[in-house]
Amino acid sequence: MKKLLCAKDSEEFWQIFNEEREKRRRQLAKLPFARKVAILEQMQADAALLRSSSARKRRR
Amino acid sequence: MALVGVLEVLNGLKRKGVIRDYAIGGGYAANYYLEPSYTYDLDILVFLDSDADYHALYKHFRDKGNKIENVYIAIDGTPVQFLPSYISPLFTDAIKRARRITVGGTHSKVVRVEHLIALFLVSFRPKDKIRILELLPLADKHLLDEILKRFEDEKTPLRQRLRRVLANL
């Protein structure tokens, strides 16, 4: 984050941003599969909640 | 974890002889190799000899009272799609050579990264192309080439599709 705040222009900002994002992706990819599945199942639960709340709004 | 519940059901079907073997494919397999990302359903490559066995599998779940919607069977709340091996020799090979894994203490198998790339080259949707690019650095290039050569045909030119994905980088 500190690095991002020090970026002098757009090019430098996106370079730092992409490097940091790739670093985070690599860290997440190394998680145990069970932990990844727990994260995935949370995403699925959130998506289901969102779907049912939009369906309720549409019915109103 | 819902996935563990599904795998226990599948292991039970294997013990009973309803299916010969299976392996996790699709988005869940991509999650095994990459960072967690959203996927709706669980694709299971299932080793079956004929469409009669496939019907028997669906009947088994219907008789058990599982909800069947479209191509999905709900198992432990998870929509599961079964991809039978008899429709494609690539599926058979992917199951046979799948990696043995343990999830939450339950044994299972996940397709190798090289087979997963080949399977995504078959389905070839925009999101599959992105996953292919992400999985490629993890693949053994010789094994991937061998798999693509063995299982491509005129309708699904796997190596040509891979070149197209790489050309659009």
gemmi code that builds the backbone of each chain (N, CA, C; Angstrom):
import gemmi

chains = {
    "A": [
        ("MET", (0.841, -1.210, 0.000), (0.000, 0.000, 0.000), (0.874, 1.257, 0.000)),
        ("LYS", (1.925, 1.223, 0.839), (2.846, 2.366, 0.926), (3.418, 2.675, -0.451)),
        ("LYS", (3.834, 1.571, -1.126), (4.427, 1.711, -2.468), (3.450, 2.407, -3.414)),
        ("LEU", (2.157, 1.982, -3.311), (1.130, 2.557, -4.197), (0.986, 4.059, -3.960)),
        ("LEU", (1.020, 4.444, -2.685), (0.842, 5.859, -2.349), (2.000, 6.723, -2.833)),
        ("CYS", (3.148, 6.040, -3.043), (4.335, 6.794, -3.500), (4.422, 6.872, -5.032)),
        ("ALA", (3.511, 6.203, -5.709), (3.573, 6.192, -7.179), (3.471, 7.602, -7.735)),
        ("LYS", (4.353, 7.882, -8.698), (4.423, 9.266, -9.211), (3.493, 9.494, -10.396)),
        ("ASP", (3.213, 8.451, -11.147), (2.309, 8.619, -12.289), (1.490, 7.349, -12.502)),
        ("SER", (0.606, 7.409, -13.464), (-0.313, 6.302, -13.721), (0.440, 5.011, -14.061)),
        ("GLU", (1.484, 5.141, -14.885), (2.237, 3.947, -15.306), (2.854, 3.242, -14.096)),
        ("GLU", (3.451, 4.044, -13.225), (4.089, 3.467, -12.037), (3.026, 2.869, -11.104)),
        ("PHE", (1.914, 3.585, -10.990), (0.819, 3.098, -10.143), (0.377, 1.713, -10.586)),
        ("TRP", (0.109, 1.542, -11.901), (-0.410, 0.263, -12.399), (0.645, -0.834, -12.344)),
        ("GLN", (1.905, -0.437, -12.515), (2.977, -1.434, -12.413), (3.020, -2.004, -10.990)),
        ("ILE", (3.001, -1.102, -9.986), (3.033, -1.549, -8.584), (1.769, -2.332, -8.257)),
        ("PHE", (0.635, -1.806, -8.701), (-0.664, -2.448, -8.438), (-0.675, -3.886, -8.967)),
        ("ASN", (-0.233, -4.061, -10.226), (-0.241, -5.400, -10.836), (0.733, -6.347, -10.142)),
        ("GLU", (1.902, -5.826, -9.770), (2.877, -6.675, -9.063), (2.313, -7.163, -7.736)),
        ("GLU", (1.697, -6.237, -7.007), (1.136, -6.590, -5.693), (-0.016, -7.583, -5.837)),
        ("ARG", (-0.825, -7.356, -6.866), (-1.976, -8.243, -7.101), (-1.499, -9.658, -7.443)),
        ("GLU", (-0.471, -9.755, -8.296), (0.059, -11.075, -8.670), (0.669, -11.775, -7.459)),
        ("LYS", (1.330, -10.977, -6.596), (1.925, -11.545, -5.383), (0.824, -12.146, -4.505)),
        ("ARG", (-0.286, -11.416, -4.365), (-1.410, -11.878, -3.546), (-2.039, -13.129, -4.153)),
        ("ARG", (-2.171, -13.141, -5.480), (-2.752, -14.312, -6.162), (-1.897, -15.547, -5.901)),
        ("ARG", (-0.577, -15.371, -5.987), (0.329, -16.505, -5.755), (0.210, -17.017, -4.320)),
        ("GLN", (0.056, -16.074, -3.372), (-0.104, -16.473, -1.963), (-1.390, -17.272, -1.784)),
        ("LEU", (-2.480, -16.776, -2.380), (-3.781, -17.463, -2.249), (-3.761, -18.839, -2.913)),
        ("ALA", (-3.024, -18.934, -4.033), (-2.955, -20.215, -4.747), (-2.269, -21.287, -3.906)),
        ("LYS", (-1.436, -20.862, -2.953), (-0.705, -21.827, -2.117), (-1.519, -22.309, -0.915)),
        ("LEU", (-2.699, -21.726, -0.696), (-3.528, -22.156, 0.445), (-3.909, -23.627, 0.292)),
        ("PRO", (-4.116, -24.345, 1.413), (-4.606, -25.729, 1.295), (-5.962, -25.747, 0.584)),
        ("PHE", (-6.219, -26.826, -0.157), (-7.452, -26.919, -0.943), (-8.696, -26.739, -0.056)),
        ("ALA", (-8.678, -27.326, 1.140), (-9.842, -27.226, 2.033), (-10.130, -25.764, 2.372)),
        ("ARG", (-9.080, -24.973, 2.566), (-9.248, -23.549, 2.879), (-9.826, -22.810, 1.656)),
        ("LYS", (-9.322, -23.175, 0.452), (-9.837, -22.551, -0.766), (-11.321, -22.871, -0.947)),
        ("VAL", (-11.672, -24.137, -0.657), (-13.078, -24.548, -0.813), (-13.957, -23.779, 0.179)),
        ("ALA", (-13.455, -23.563, 1.394), (-14.228, -22.798, 2.390), (-14.480, -21.376, 1.866)),
        ("ILE", (-13.466, -20.766, 1.243), (-13.623, -19.417, 0.673), (-14.637, -19.453, -0.467)),
        ("LEU", (-14.505, -20.472, -1.341), (-15.409, -20.625, -2.479), (-16.856, -20.805, -2.005)),
        ("GLU", (-17.047, -21.632, -0.990), (-18.410, -21.888, -0.504), (-19.011, -20.633, 0.126)),
        ("GLN", (-18.166, -19.784, 0.718), (-18.657, -18.512, 1.245), (-19.117, -17.613, 0.085)),
        ("MET", (-18.328, -17.617, -1.027), (-18.709, -16.836, -2.213), (-20.044, -17.326, -2.752)),
        ("GLN", (-20.218, -18.660, -2.787), (-21.464, -19.233, -3.312), (-22.650, -18.843, -2.434)),
        ("ALA", (-22.437, -18.841, -1.097), (-23.514, -18.463, -0.171), (-23.874, -16.988, -0.371)),
        ("ASP", (-22.857, -16.139, -0.538), (-23.096, -14.698, -0.759), (-23.868, -14.481, -2.064)),
        ("ALA", (-23.468, -15.215, -3.113), (-24.129, -15.066, -4.415), (-25.592, -15.515, -4.330)),
        ("ALA", (-25.847, -16.587, -3.594), (-27.220, -17.101, -3.448), (-28.086, -16.074, -2.710)),
        ("LEU", (-27.495, -15.449, -1.689), (-28.199, -14.429, -0.909), (-28.562, -13.233, -1.795)),
        ("LEU", (-27.582, -12.843, -2.608), (-27.772, -11.714, -3.524), (-28.881, -12.028, -4.534)),
        ("ARG", (-28.857, -13.285, -5.076), (-29.871, -13.701, -6.053), (-31.264, -13.661, -5.433)),
        ("SER", (-31.380, -14.176, -4.186), (-32.716, -14.233, -3.579), (-33.188, -12.836, -3.205)),
        ("SER", (-32.272, -11.958, -2.802), (-32.721, -10.600, -2.450), (-33.121, -9.817, -3.704)),
        ("SER", (-32.405, -10.031, -4.847), (-32.831, -9.355, -6.093), (-34.162, -9.903, -6.563)),
        ("ALA", (-34.389, -11.192, -6.385), (-35.669, -11.798, -6.801), (-36.811, -11.205, -5.976)),
        ("ARG", (-36.559, -11.014, -4.676), (-37.594, -10.416, -3.809), (-37.925, -8.996, -4.258)),
        ("LYS", (-36.846, -8.227, -4.590), (-37.048, -6.832, -5.025), (-37.874, -6.782, -6.301)),
        ("ARG", (-37.569, -7.720, -7.236), (-38.294, -7.747, -8.512), (-39.778, -8.038, -8.313)),
        ("ARG", (-40.062, -8.896, -7.312), (-41.459, -9.279, -7.061), (-42.264, -8.115, -6.493)),
        ("ARG", (-41.570, -7.208, -5.747), (-42.287, -6.086, -5.092), (-42.860, -5.089, -6.089)),
    ],
    "B": [
        ("MET", (-18.125, -28.440, 5.564), (-17.823, -28.143, 4.160), (-18.690, -29.018, 3.246)),
        ("ALA", (-19.479, -28.369, 2.377), (-20.400, -29.126, 1.523), (-19.648, -30.083, 0.594)),
        ("LEU", (-18.474, -29.655, 0.112), (-17.730, -30.505, -0.827), (-17.399, -31.864, -0.208)),
        ("VAL", (-17.003, -31.847, 1.058), (-16.647, -33.105, 1.725), (-17.853, -34.052, 1.740)),
        ("GLY", (-19.038, -33.494, 2.000), (-20.271, -34.292, 1.991), (-20.488, -34.947, 0.633)),
        ("VAL", (-20.264, -34.180, -0.433), (-20.442, -34.712, -1.794), (-19.424, -35.825, -2.049)),
        ("LEU", (-18.181, -35.591, -1.660), (-17.132, -36.592, -1.913), (-17.411, -37.886, -1.151)),
        ("GLU", (-17.964, -37.743, 0.059), (-18.309, -38.955, 0.816), (-19.400, -39.745, 0.104)),
        ("VAL", (-20.373, -39.026, -0.454), (-21.446, -39.693, -1.229), (-20.821, -40.422, -2.430)),
        ("LEU", (-19.917, -39.751, -3.143), (-19.297, -40.340, -4.342), (-18.434, -41.551, -3.968)),
        ("ASN", (-17.707, -41.440, -2.856), (-16.894, -42.587, -2.412), (-17.789, -43.775, -2.065)),
        ("GLY", (-18.959, -43.467, -1.494), (-19.935, -44.514, -1.172), (-20.439, -45.195, -2.438)),
        ("LEU", (-20.694, -44.398, -3.498), (-21.170, -44.955, -4.776), (-20.102, -45.855, -5.406)),
        ("LYS", (-18.846, -45.476, -5.200), (-17.726, -46.277, -5.725), (-17.666, -47.624, -4.997)),
        ("ARG", (-17.828, -47.560, -3.689), (-17.784, -48.802, -2.898), (-18.928, -49.732, -3.302)),
        ("LYS", (-20.100, -49.130, -3.571), (-21.276, -49.943, -3.952), (-21.205, -50.418, -5.403)),
        ("GLY", (-20.305, -49.855, -6.188), (-20.160, -50.266, -7.582), (-21.099, -49.544, -8.533)),
        ("VAL", (-21.771, -48.484, -8.047), (-22.658, -47.708, -8.936), (-21.799, -46.967, -9.968)),
        ("ILE", (-20.634, -46.485, -9.504), (-19.662, -45.887, -10.425), (-18.325, -46.612, -10.226)),
        ("ARG", (-17.502, -46.599, -11.289), (-16.211, -47.299, -11.150), (-15.166, -46.389, -10.530)),
        ("ASP", (-15.182, -45.141, -10.887), (-14.230, -44.171, -10.341), (-14.718, -42.768, -10.708)),
        ("TYR", (-14.072, -41.761, -10.165), (-14.447, -40.387, -10.499), (-13.267, -39.458, -10.236)),
        ("ALA", (-13.353, -38.238, -10.745), (-12.350, -37.204, -10.438), (-13.022, -35.840, -10.516)),
        ("ILE", (-12.532, -34.937, -9.681), (-13.057, -33.564, -9.688), (-12.474, -32.831, -10.899)),
        ("GLY", (-13.339, -32.133, -11.639), (-12.883, -31.347, -12.779), (-13.434, -29.925, -12.683)),
        ("GLY", (-13.433, -29.198, -13.782), (-14.046, -27.876, -13.879), (-13.491, -26.835, -12.919)),
        ("GLY", (-14.391, -25.954, -12.478), (-14.002, -24.820, -11.643), (-13.384, -25.235, -10.314)),
        ("TYR", (-13.894, -26.316, -9.725), (-13.325, -26.785, -8.450), (-11.877, -27.243, -8.650)),
        ("ALA", (-11.612, -27.925, -9.764), (-10.245, -28.363, -10.048), (-9.353, -27.138, -10.280)),
        ("ALA", (-9.905, -26.122, -10.964), (-9.137, -24.881, -11.166), (-8.819, -24.256, -9.816)),
        ("ASN", (-9.767, -24.334, -8.886), (-9.527, -23.820, -7.535), (-8.431, -24.607, -6.816)),
        ("TYR", (-8.297, -25.862, -7.133), (-7.241, -26.679, -6.516), (-5.862, -26.123, -6.897)),
        ("TYR", (-5.722, -25.709, -8.160), (-4.402, -25.285, -8.656), (-4.161, -23.779, -8.529)),
        ("LEU", (-5.251, -22.988, -8.569), (-5.103, -21.532, -8.612), (-5.670, -20.899, -7.333)),
        ("GLU", (-5.752, -19.585, -7.315), (-6.352, -18.908, -6.162), (-7.865, -19.132, -6.182)),
        ("PRO", (-8.539, -19.013, -5.029), (-9.984, -19.275, -5.009), (-10.735, -18.320, -5.937)),
        ("SER", (-11.634, -18.876, -6.747), (-12.478, -18.031, -7.597), (-13.849, -18.686, -7.708)),
        ("TYR", (-14.852, -17.861, -7.977), (-16.246, -18.319, -7.942), (-16.547, -19.358, -9.023)),
        ("THR", (-17.250, -20.373, -8.634), (-17.821, -21.313, -9.603), (-19.161, -21.777, -9.044)),
        ("TYR", (-20.133, -21.971, -9.926), (-21.482, -22.305, -9.451), (-21.617, -23.783, -9.102)),
        ("ASP", (-21.087, -24.635, -10.008), (-21.359, -26.062, -9.858), (-20.081, -26.870, -9.699)),
        ("LEU", (-20.281, -28.132, -9.346), (-19.163, -29.051, -9.199), (-19.208, -30.055, -10.360)),
        ("ASP", (-18.167, -30.026, -11.200), (-18.104, -30.971, -12.320), (-17.376, -32.228, -11.864)),
        ("ILE", (-18.043, -33.360, -12.040), (-17.431, -34.633, -11.667), (-17.318, -35.500, -12.916)),
        ("LEU", (-16.096, -35.859, -13.258), (-15.876, -36.800, -14.360), (-16.064, -38.185, -13.769)),
        ("VAL", (-16.975, -38.927, -14.338), (-17.336, -40.202, -13.723), (-17.099, -41.359, -14.701)),
        ("PHE", (-16.450, -42.385, -14.178), (-16.079, -43.544, -14.986), (-17.287, -44.478, -15.099)),
        ("LEU", (-17.934, -44.470, -16.271), (-19.110, -45.315, -16.519), (-18.953, -45.975, -17.882)),
        ("ASP", (-19.459, -47.214, -18.014), (-19.278, -47.943, -19.265), (-20.276, -47.564, -20.355)),
        ("SER", (-21.485, -47.191, -19.945), (-22.518, -46.969, -20.967), (-23.551, -45.957, -20.494)),
        ("ASP", (-24.411, -45.547, -21.430), (-25.473, -44.608, -21.034), (-26.465, -45.257, -20.076)),
        ("ALA", (-26.542, -46.596, -20.114), (-27.430, -47.293, -19.169), (-26.921, -47.068, -17.735)),
        ("ASP", (-25.591, -47.088, -17.561), (-24.998, -46.825, -16.237), (-25.259, -45.380, -15.808)),
        ("TYR", (-25.239, -44.482, -16.808), (-25.490, -43.053, -16.530), (-26.929, -42.868, -16.051)),
        ("HIS", (-27.862, -43.549, -16.744), (-29.261, -43.490, -16.318), (-29.431, -44.071, -14.922)),
        ("ALA", (-28.693, -45.156, -14.659), (-28.778, -45.811, -13.341), (-28.290, -44.860, -12.241)),
        ("LEU", (-27.264, -44.082, -12.567), (-26.736, -43.118, -11.596), (-27.804, -42.058, -11.268)),
        ("TYR", (-28.450, -41.520, -12.321), (-29.515, -40.535, -12.097), (-30.681, -41.147, -11.327)),
        ("LYS", (-30.998, -42.397, -11.656), (-32.112, -43.083, -10.976), (-31.785, -43.241, -9.490)),
        ("HIS", (-30.533, -43.569, -9.209), (-30.084, -43.742, -7.826), (-30.396, -42.470, -7.023)),
        ("PHE", (-30.036, -41.305, -7.604), (-30.253, -40.045, -6.885), (-31.735, -39.666, -6.830)),
        ("ARG", (-32.465, -39.973, -7.925), (-33.903, -39.684, -7.935), (-34.599, -40.490, -6.837)),
        ("ASP", (-34.211, -41.771, -6.741), (-34.816, -42.636, -5.725), (-34.469, -42.178, -4.314)),
        ("LYS", (-33.295, -41.587, -4.170), (-32.864, -41.095, -2.846), (-33.551, -39.772, -2.491)),
        ("GLY", (-34.237, -39.167, -3.467), (-34.951, -37.910, -3.221), (-34.123, -36.666, -3.477)),
        ("ASN", (-32.945, -36.823, -4.124), (-32.133, -35.636, -4.453), (-32.855, -34.799, -5.504)),
        ("LYS", (-32.744, -33.483, -5.357), (-33.376, -32.586, -6.324), (-32.566, -32.638, -7.622)),
        ("ILE", (-33.259, -32.856, -8.734), (-32.575, -32.871, -10.029), (-33.131, -31.728, -10.859)),
        ("GLU", (-32.234, -30.817, -11.214), (-32.681, -29.644, -11.957), (-31.768, -29.443, -13.156)),
        ("ASN", (-32.384, -29.398, -14.343), (-31.594, -29.219, -15.567), (-30.547, -30.343, -15.619)),
        ("VAL", (-29.254, -30.002, -15.712), (-28.234, -31.057, -15.782), (-27.637, -31.345, -14.395)),
        ("TYR", (-28.172, -30.687, -13.374), (-27.568, -30.798, -12.050), (-28.331, -31.724, -11.115)),
        ("ILE", (-27.544, -32.409, -10.284), (-28.119, -33.162, -9.178), (-27.644, -32.458, -7.915)),
        ("ALA", (-28.568, -32.066, -7.054), (-28.162, -31.398, -5.811), (-27.741, -32.460, -4.798)),
        ("ILE", (-26.480, -32.387, -4.395), (-25.971, -33.308, -3.365), (-25.433, -32.440, -2.235)),
        ("ASP", (-25.983, -32.614, -1.058), (-25.580, -31.802, 0.094), (-25.663, -30.301, -0.235)),
        ("GLY", (-26.657, -29.915, -1.012), (-26.836, -28.503, -1.361), (-25.956, -28.013, -2.500)),
        ("THR", (-25.084, -28.878, -3.018), (-24.182, -28.469, -4.103), (-24.708, -28.995, -5.442)),
        ("PRO", (-24.865, -28.112, -6.457), (-25.271, -28.619, -7.773), (-24.094, -29.364, -8.429)),
        ("VAL", (-24.321, -30.639, -8.705), (-23.248, -31.476, -9.253), (-23.617, -31.893, -10.667)),
        ("GLN", (-22.651, -31.725, -11.579), (-22.866, -32.179, -12.952), (-21.937, -33.369, -13.203)),
        ("PHE", (-22.514, -34.476, -13.642), (-21.715, -35.668, -13.917), (-21.368, -35.737, -15.403)),
        ("LEU", (-20.098, -35.874, -15.700), (-19.636, -35.977, -17.089), (-19.157, -37.415, -17.311)),
        ("PRO", (-19.950, -38.219, -18.022), (-19.622, -39.646, -18.137), (-18.446, -39.923, -19.069)),
        ("SER", (-17.606, -40.869, -18.665), (-16.364, -41.155, -19.402), (-16.626, -41.745, -20.789)),
        ("TYR", (-17.769, -42.452, -20.962), (-17.979, -43.134, -22.247), (-18.189, -42.163, -23.410)),
        ("ILE", (-18.437, -40.879, -23.106), (-18.624, -39.944, -24.232), (-17.297, -39.394, -24.752)),
        ("SER", (-16.220, -39.561, -23.977), (-14.940, -39.013, -24.426), (-13.750, -39.765, -23.822)),
        ("PRO", (-12.838, -40.233, -24.679), (-11.642, -40.916, -24.145), (-10.776, -39.971, -23.299)),
        ("LEU", (-10.913, -38.651, -23.546), (-10.168, -37.679, -22.724), (-10.637, -37.749, -21.269)),
        ("PHE", (-11.954, -37.900, -21.064), (-12.490, -38.003, -19.693), (-11.923, -39.250, -19.011)),
        ("THR", (-11.909, -40.371, -19.760), (-11.412, -41.636, -19.192), (-9.964, -41.472, -18.749)),
        ("ASP", (-9.137, -40.895, -19.622), (-7.724, -40.711, -19.310), (-7.547, -39.759, -18.114)),
        ("ALA", (-8.364, -38.702, -18.084), (-8.275, -37.717, -16.990), (-8.585, -38.368, -15.639)),
        ("ILE", (-9.557, -39.273, -15.626), (-9.907, -39.964, -14.365), (-8.794, -40.929, -13.972)),
        ("LYS", (-8.323, -41.713, -14.966), (-7.299, -42.730, -14.681), (-6.023, -42.123, -14.120)),
        ("ARG", (-5.647, -40.946, -14.664), (-4.354, -40.351, -14.273), (-4.511, -39.182, -13.293)),
        ("ALA", (-5.685, -39.101, -12.660), (-5.943, -37.984, -11.732), (-5.079, -38.090, -10.475)),
        ("ARG", (-4.877, -36.939, -9.835), (-4.070, -36.882, -8.605), (-4.925, -37.275, -7.412)),
        ("ARG", (-4.339, -38.080, -6.532), (-5.054, -38.437, -5.297), (-4.889, -37.300, -4.305)),
        ("ILE", (-6.006, -36.883, -3.707), (-5.951, -35.787, -2.732), (-6.780, -36.167, -1.499)),
        ("THR", (-6.590, -35.403, -0.439), (-7.422, -35.575, 0.754), (-7.997, -34.205, 1.094)),
        ("VAL", (-9.318, -34.141, 1.240), (-9.981, -32.878, 1.597), (-10.739, -33.096, 2.906)),
        ("GLY", (-10.369, -32.356, 3.913), (-11.046, -32.502, 5.212), (-11.074, -33.948, 5.681)),
        ("GLY", (-10.006, -34.689, 5.438), (-9.907, -36.089, 5.875), (-10.548, -37.085, 4.921)),
        ("THR", (-11.152, -36.606, 3.849), (-11.811, -37.498, 2.876), (-10.955, -37.641, 1.618)),
        ("HIS", (-10.762, -38.890, 1.191), (-9.941, -39.133, -0.004), (-10.738, -38.848, -1.269)),
        ("SER", (-10.027, -38.328, -2.248), (-10.669, -38.053, -3.528), (-9.602, -37.968, -4.613)),
        ("LYS", (-10.020, -37.562, -5.799), (-9.081, -37.381, -6.909), (-9.440, -36.098, -7.656)),
        ("VAL", (-8.408, -35.407, -8.119), (-8.635, -34.201, -8.925), (-7.852, -34.376, -10.226)),
        ("VAL", (-8.419, -33.944, -11.334), (-7.737, -34.143, -12.621), (-6.402, -33.386, -12.625)),
        ("ARG", (-5.436, -33.923, -13.315), (-4.123, -33.268, -13.427), (-4.284, -31.945, -14.168)),
        ("VAL", (-3.358, -31.045, -13.915), (-3.467, -29.712, -14.519), (-3.448, -29.792, -16.056)),
        ("GLU", (-2.685, -30.756, -16.603), (-2.584, -30.883, -18.072), (-3.932, -31.332, -18.654)),
        ("HIS", (-4.608, -32.255, -17.962), (-5.934, -32.688, -18.418), (-6.946, -31.550, -18.269)),
        ("LEU", (-6.803, -30.791, -17.185), (-7.736, -29.682, -16.950), (-7.635, -28.661, -18.088)),
        ("ILE", (-6.416, -28.378, -18.515), (-6.228, -27.454, -19.650), (-6.904, -28.037, -20.900)),
        ("ALA", (-6.678, -29.335, -21.147), (-7.295, -29.984, -22.318), (-8.824, -29.909, -22.237)),
        ("LEU", (-9.369, -30.132, -21.038), (-10.831, -30.079, -20.871), (-11.361, -28.662, -21.108)),
        ("PHE", (-10.612, -27.669, -20.662), (-11.015, -26.275, -20.914), (-10.880, -25.934, -22.404)),
        ("LEU", (-9.943, -26.571, -23.083), (-9.825, -26.348, -24.537), (-10.998, -26.980, -25.282)),
        ("VAL", (-11.606, -27.998, -24.674), (-12.797, -28.616, -25.278), (-14.005, -27.702, -25.051)),
        ("SER", (-14.223, -27.271, -23.800), (-15.401, -26.422, -23.530), (-15.210, -25.022, -24.131)),
        ("PHE", (-14.027, -24.476, -24.025), (-13.573, -23.283, -24.748), (-14.494, -22.066, -24.654)),
        ("ARG", (-15.015, -21.794, -23.453), (-15.788, -20.570, -23.238), (-14.802, -19.456, -22.867)),
        ("PRO", (-15.226, -18.177, -22.917), (-14.283, -17.095, -22.561), (-13.601, -17.319, -21.212)),
        ("LYS", (-14.366, -17.770, -20.193), (-13.746, -17.952, -18.872), (-12.762, -19.132, -18.872)),
        ("ASP", (-12.993, -20.115, -19.762), (-12.050, -21.242, -19.867), (-10.712, -20.755, -20.418)),
        ("LYS", (-10.780, -19.828, -21.370), (-9.549, -19.315, -21.999), (-8.692, -18.587, -20.968)),
        ("ILE", (-9.343, -17.845, -20.077), (-8.602, -17.132, -19.017), (-7.942, -18.152, -18.086)),
        ("ARG", (-8.712, -19.186, -17.722), (-8.158, -20.210, -16.814), (-6.988, -20.947, -17.464)),
        ("ILE", (-7.100, -21.211, -18.771), (-6.016, -21.897, -19.484), (-4.718, -21.098, -19.329)),
        ("LEU", (-4.808, -19.794, -19.531), (-3.617, -18.935, -19.426), (-3.032, -18.983, -18.022)),
        ("GLU", (-3.901, -19.055, -17.020), (-3.433, -19.088, -15.629), (-2.828, -20.436, -15.261)),
        ("LEU", (-3.358, -21.498, -15.880), (-2.888, -22.854, -15.541), (-1.611, -23.242, -16.289)),
        ("LEU", (-1.415, -22.648, -17.456), (-0.279, -23.046, -18.310), (1.083, -23.058, -17.602)),
        ("PRO", (1.407, -22.023, -16.793), (2.725, -22.052, -16.136), (2.908, -23.241, -15.196)),
        ("LEU", (1.801, -23.868, -14.774), (1.896, -24.991, -13.821), (2.006, -26.340, -14.538)),
        ("ALA", (1.829, -26.324, -15.860), (1.743, -27.592, -16.607), (3.097, -28.100, -17.086)),
        ("ASP", (3.191, -29.420, -17.188), (4.344, -30.063, -17.827), (4.070, -30.001, -19.337)),
        ("LYS", (4.876, -29.239, -20.048), (4.592, -28.944, -21.461), (4.590, -30.216, -22.336)),
        ("HIS", (5.503, -31.157, -22.031), (5.564, -32.396, -22.839), (4.305, -33.235, -22.637)),
        ("LEU", (3.898, -33.355, -21.362), (2.699, -34.131, -21.062), (1.465, -33.459, -21.687)),
        ("LEU", (1.413, -32.141, -21.589), (0.277, -31.413, -22.169), (0.211, -31.652, -23.678)),
        ("ASP", (1.354, -31.555, -24.325), (1.389, -31.744, -25.772), (0.947, -33.166, -26.143)),
        ("GLU", (1.415, -34.137, -25.348), (1.038, -35.543, -25.600), (-0.483, -35.715, -25.471)),
        ("ILE", (-1.054, -35.118, -24.434), (-2.506, -35.231, -24.206), (-3.286, -34.549, -25.342)),
        ("LEU", (-2.852, -33.344, -25.702), (-3.574, -32.607, -26.750), (-3.518, -33.357, -28.082)),
        ("LYS", (-2.323, -33.916, -28.390), (-2.162, -34.676, -29.641), (-3.063, -35.909, -29.651)),
        ("ARG", (-3.100, -36.619, -28.524), (-3.869, -37.869, -28.445), (-5.371, -37.654, -28.546)),
        ("PHE", (-5.843, -36.547, -27.981), (-7.299, -36.416, -27.858), (-7.927, -35.365, -28.776)),
        ("GLU", (-7.125, -34.763, -29.657), (-7.743, -33.797, -30.564), (-8.306, -34.503, -31.796)),
        ("ASP", (-9.258, -33.842, -32.402), (-9.798, -34.344, -33.667), (-10.208, -33.141, -34.514)),
        ("GLU", (-10.815, -33.414, -35.631), (-11.169, -32.314, -36.545), (-12.113, -31.294, -35.904)),
        ("LYS", (-13.068, -31.816, -35.132), (-14.061, -30.923, -34.527), (-13.463, -30.116, -33.378)),
        ("THR", (-12.560, -30.721, -32.646), (-11.927, -30.029, -31.514), (-10.400, -30.053, -31.668)),
        ("PRO", (-9.882, -29.147, -32.504), (-8.430, -29.095, -32.712), (-7.746, -28.431, -31.501)),
        ("LEU", (-7.409, -29.255, -30.512), (-6.963, -28.717, -29.218), (-5.694, -27.876, -29.321)),
        ("ARG", (-4.710, -28.374, -30.108), (-3.452, -27.615, -30.192), (-3.650, -26.296, -30.933)),
        ("GLN", (-4.514, -26.311, -31.943), (-4.806, -25.069, -32.673), (-5.529, -24.068, -31.750)),
        ("ARG", (-6.424, -24.588, -30.915), (-7.145, -23.725, -29.970), (-6.176, -23.109, -28.961)),
        ("LEU", (-5.219, -23.926, -28.507), (-4.233, -23.406, -27.552), (-3.408, -22.287, -28.206)),
        ("ARG", (-3.032, -22.493, -29.453), (-2.261, -21.453, -30.167), (-3.085, -20.164, -30.283)),
        ("ARG", (-4.405, -20.338, -30.507), (-5.277, -19.158, -30.607), (-5.330, -18.394, -29.284)),
        ("VAL", (-5.403, -19.144, -28.186), (-5.440, -18.514, -26.855), (-4.149, -17.734, -26.628)),
        ("LEU", (-3.023, -18.355, -26.976), (-1.723, -17.717, -26.756), (-1.522, -16.504, -27.683)),
        ("ALA", (-2.080, -16.599, -28.878), (-1.937, -15.492, -29.837), (-2.702, -14.255, -29.392)),
        ("ASN", (-3.755, -14.456, -28.588), (-4.567, -13.316, -28.144), (-4.030, -12.658, -26.877)),
        ("LEU", (-2.860, -13.070, -26.435), (-2.280, -12.488, -25.202), (-1.967, -11.002, -25.361)),
    ],
}
model = gemmi.Model(1)
for chain_id, residues in chains.items():
    chain = gemmi.Chain(chain_id)
    for i, (resn, *xyz) in enumerate(residues, 1):
        res = gemmi.Residue()
        res.name, res.seqid = resn, gemmi.SeqId(i, " ")
        for name, pos in zip(("N", "CA", "C"), xyz):
            atom = gemmi.Atom()
            atom.name, atom.element = name, gemmi.Element(name[0])
            atom.pos, atom.b_iso = gemmi.Position(*pos), 0.0
            res.add_atom(atom)
        chain.add_residue(res)
    model.add_chain(chain)
structure = gemmi.Structure()
structure.add_model(model)
structure.setup_entities()
